[in-house]
Amino acid sequence: MGRDEFSCIVFRELYAAKDVWDDLVIATNPDEKTGRRGSQLSISPLKLLGESLNVPVHLIPHTKPEFKQWALPKPFLNDGNEAPLLRNVVITASFGRILPSAMLDNFAPNRRLNIHPSLLPAYRGPAPIQHAILNAEKETGVSVIEMLKWKEGIDAGDIWGASRVPLHEHAMFPDVRDTLAYVGGRLLVSVLRRMRAGTATSQPQPLLKRAPHAPVITAIDSCVNFSTMSAESIVRRHRAISHQRPIITCLSTNKIVQLHAPYVLNTPSESLSNVPGHATFQNFTRALDIRCSDGSVLRVPLLKQQDKALMEAKDWWNGTKGLGLVKDGQLRFLDEFYHLL
């Protein structure tokens, strides 16, 4: 069970290891209409992969209430009169849905596996990779765990296997996701081989009083406050979440502005105010320099203003000058604009 690129990489590793399975079945999200007025069709990458490999694909219902009533495909559906078969295993990888208790009851407790991209119990939740990058972790990893019922805890099951992976300083989310998916896929195959051999063992998760959590990424997470955030932390935010939510700031006109491809300026910025949130355009580099907290400077080569196309900093700067927002070669971004989202 899965839906995205992480799921696909894990599935490819599983599919290639034909000694650990007799039959494979995929359950994934249905096609969704997206974009303005539903003009685009979003198709699950795992669905496309399964069809290309001639693996049976079953689409779950659109809504969570409907999913709770969804019947598993045969041969996984158990009438409840017999114990679940040990040869049947349910595996989730970036699935995005909590499996209801009635669905889990079709599988033995030690045949309910989830591939989670963190070193549990750290970063339980739906966005572990993003939060590991946001928190400047030096190391992350992937865990294969037993899925528990909702009342027993989410991402809290016993660990069947875990692998550590270094988290490089300039890593972007897609690169970390793909690396962890490859490692997680191989780890899953290793666990399944040991299960078949009868040598697999699991361990309870360590008890950590202050284990960091990984809540869902929201629009608030994309907001930049130059008075409280350093240039380095803003770039980290871009590396962590820009694949799903571009980082944003706001003009005094209450227009939202996306900041694309930002990086930390390691040399002094000419003619830039020392007040956080002030920005100026540098002709030599054709980029926008923005003062951040602790005196650091964020350099931005591309911007996208609300209701406008992505454009180079020079073109965007000329547009703001035409609106009268630039005074003495500087403009000021707002610190807080959450109420506009």
Phi, psi and omega in degrees: 000126180188191184204330193240195184298322177302312179301319183296317181294317177301315182295322178299319178296318179293316182299323182289338182266074187289353178279351183253000179214154175258319178217147177237143176224137180253138168239128184211178185288148177284167176298142180232140173278128181231182179076182181294125178058029178064036185282347181239153180246119178266122182245133180303124176302328180290327176298313180297320179295314180300317180295323180292336180259005181060035175265132179303132181241127176245134182262129179282164177296161182292320188256155180295318177301320178293324180297326179299334181260000185290135180269132177297149175289153173292147011264019187276342182284124182252135182283357177090351181272346181233157177291145178303144180283134182291342180283346178268127182229134173255133183231128175243143177213107181053049184279324178083005177228145173271124181287127180293159183302319182298327178287317180295331181296346177283355182230145174299147182308323181272014175238026177242100188245143175229136175261113185245125185277063171198169175268089183297144017273004177292138174062049166291140180131180188278351185227057184292323182292315181302314184287329175296319177291315180303324182271008177057040177294147178269344183214144173224206180168192181218144182232140170256116187235164173280130175284128176261164173290155188307318182291341181272345178128141178265130182059031185244005184286169178301150183264123176271338179184151179211146178226137179269144180222129177295144178250106186287154189301322185253019184291137174266154182309310184301324180292317179294316178304312184293319179299313181294328178293317177299312180297317180294323178297315179293322179296317177302314179300318179298317179296317181295324177296318179291327176295317179296326181277351181077019182248001182288139176226153178235158180230143175298151177293142177300151178269112178242122183293326185236045178293130180293148180253169184226071180293165181300144178283130181240177178299328180298325181295338181275351184282137180251131174242106186290342180280339182243347183248139174279163177300322180297317181292328178291319178295322176300318179299318176299315181294331185277322192232356186295341177293338181241330179216108176301143178289145189226155169226191185212139176277167178295344177276005183069020174270129179284140180233125175275140178251118185246141178055044180286154174210162183279131176272121184265000177239158181301140177267124183293138173061018180267132178301152177276357181278124180303139180097346176280145183223151175214154179266135179255113182299322185296319182262351181056041181223162178264129176256133182233128177284134180243181177296162182060016176082359182287164183232133176258129177253132186231116181272340185225139179221155176225111179275152179310129179071013179231168181278162173296135182214161177293155185302323181299313181295320179295317181298317179298325178293320179291326176297320179296335178272359179078020182272346182262125179231127183055038177076012182227154167226164184238128174271151177287151177277315183234131182210025184302328184293347181272349185279000000 
